[in-house]
């Protein structure tokens, strides 16, 4: 089974999208795109680049079970020790969070989205993770939605 994340807004403060799993929709929040020295973007700061990712089961230090994204071509690895060279990103996870600052290069799903305190939020993120059950899925495809808005772009 596969997940699809279509991003509809790329702003200087966050990246927003809709994650679809078996016909169910979840809103997502990530950090903004920040280019880095490799194709995966700036480690621990940027959203994940568009592409197809293998999902690998991962258990966080607090015992929470989730998945890590892996794409060798984009330099995205599960663990730091998996990197064949001293470059690339690792531990890009799908986990609970409500605002872009809650995720350090990861993706947070929510049941709804809203604006609060001049920021975009996804809400009920823990409930979204329980409904999503990400460990059931094998791949995640990330792509821009048709007509996506890149608010960071200035002509």
C-alpha positions in Angstrom: 0.0 0.0 0.0 1.2 3.5 -0.8 0.8 7.0 0.6 0.7 10.1 -1.6 1.5 13.6 -0.3 0.5 16.5 -2.6 1.9 19.8 -1.5 -0.3 22.8 -2.2 1.7 25.7 -0.6 5.4 26.4 -0.3 6.0 29.4 1.9 9.0 31.0 3.6 7.8 29.6 6.9 6.3 26.2 6.1 5.3 23.7 3.5 1.6 22.5 3.5 0.1 19.5 1.8 -2.6 16.8 1.8 -1.6 13.2 2.5 -3.9 10.5 1.1 -4.1 7.0 2.5 -6.7 4.6 1.2 -9.0 7.4 0.2 -8.7 9.2 3.6 -7.2 12.7 3.6 -4.9 14.2 6.2 -3.3 17.7 6.2 0.4 18.0 6.6 2.9 20.6 7.8 6.6 20.7 7.2 9.4 23.2 7.3 10.0 25.3 4.2 12.3 24.1 1.4 15.9 25.1 2.1 18.5 24.0 -0.5 21.5 22.2 0.9 24.8 20.8 -0.3 23.1 17.6 -1.6 19.8 16.9 -3.4 17.9 16.2 -0.1 17.9 19.8 1.0 19.4 21.2 4.2 19.6 18.5 6.9 17.4 19.1 10.0 16.0 22.3 8.5 14.3 21.7 5.2 11.1 19.9 4.1 11.8 16.7 2.2 12.3 16.9 -1.5 9.7 15.7 -3.9 10.2 12.1 -4.9 9.2 8.5 -4.1 10.4 7.1 -0.8 10.6 3.6 0.7 9.1 3.6 4.2 11.1 1.8 6.8 9.7 0.9 10.3 11.2 3.1 13.0 10.7 3.3 16.8 11.4 6.6 18.4 13.3 6.9 21.7 10.0 7.4 23.5 8.7 4.1 22.1 6.4 5.6 19.5 6.3 3.5 16.4 6.4 5.3 13.0 8.2 5.2 9.7 11.4 6.7 8.3 11.7 7.9 4.6 14.5 6.4 2.5 15.6 7.4 -1.0 19.3 6.7 -1.9 19.2 8.8 -5.0 18.2 11.9 -3.0 20.6 11.1 -0.2 17.9 10.3 2.4 18.8 7.5 4.7 17.1 5.8 7.6 20.0 6.1 10.2 23.2 8.1 10.1 25.2 4.9 9.9 23.4 4.0 6.6 25.0 6.8 4.7 27.7 5.5 2.4 29.5 8.8 2.5 29.5 11.6 5.0 26.6 13.4 3.3 22.8 13.3 3.1 19.9 13.3 5.5 18.7 10.7 8.0 15.8 10.2 10.4 13.2 11.9 8.3 10.1 10.7 10.0 6.3 10.9 9.8 5.3 11.9 13.3 2.8 14.0 15.3 3.3 17.7 15.4 1.1 20.8 14.9 3.3 23.5 13.5 6.4 23.6 11.3 8.7 24.2 14.3 7.5 20.8 15.8 9.2 18.9 13.0 12.9 19.1 12.3 13.0 18.1 8.7 10.1 15.6 9.2 6.4 15.5 8.2 3.5 16.0 10.6 -0.1 15.0 9.6 -3.3 16.4 11.1 -7.0 16.0 10.7 -7.6 19.7 10.0 -5.7 22.8 9.3 -6.2 26.3 10.7 -4.4 29.6 11.3 -3.6 30.6 14.9 -1.1 33.1 16.2 -0.1 34.1 12.7 0.9 30.5 11.9 -0.5 27.6 10.0 -1.4 24.6 12.2 -2.5 21.1 11.6 -4.8 19.9 14.4 -5.4 16.6 16.1 -2.0 15.2 14.9 -1.8 12.3 17.4 -5.3 11.2 16.3 -4.2 11.5 12.7 -1.2 9.3 13.4 -3.5 6.7 15.0 -5.9 6.7 12.1 -3.1 6.7 9.5 -1.1 3.8 10.9 1.9 4.7 8.8 3.7 1.3 9.4 1.1 -0.4 7.1 2.5 1.4 4.1 5.5 0.6 1.9 6.1 3.8 -0.1 5.4 7.5 0.0 5.2 9.6 -3.1 5.7 13.4 -2.6 4.7 15.8 -5.4 3.4 19.3 -5.8 -0.4 19.5 -6.4 -1.5 21.0 -9.7 -1.5 24.7 -9.2 0.6 24.7 -6.0 1.6 28.1 -4.8 5.3 28.8 -4.1 5.1 32.0 -2.0 8.9 32.0 -1.6 9.4 32.6 -5.3 9.8 36.2 -6.5 10.2 37.0 -10.2 
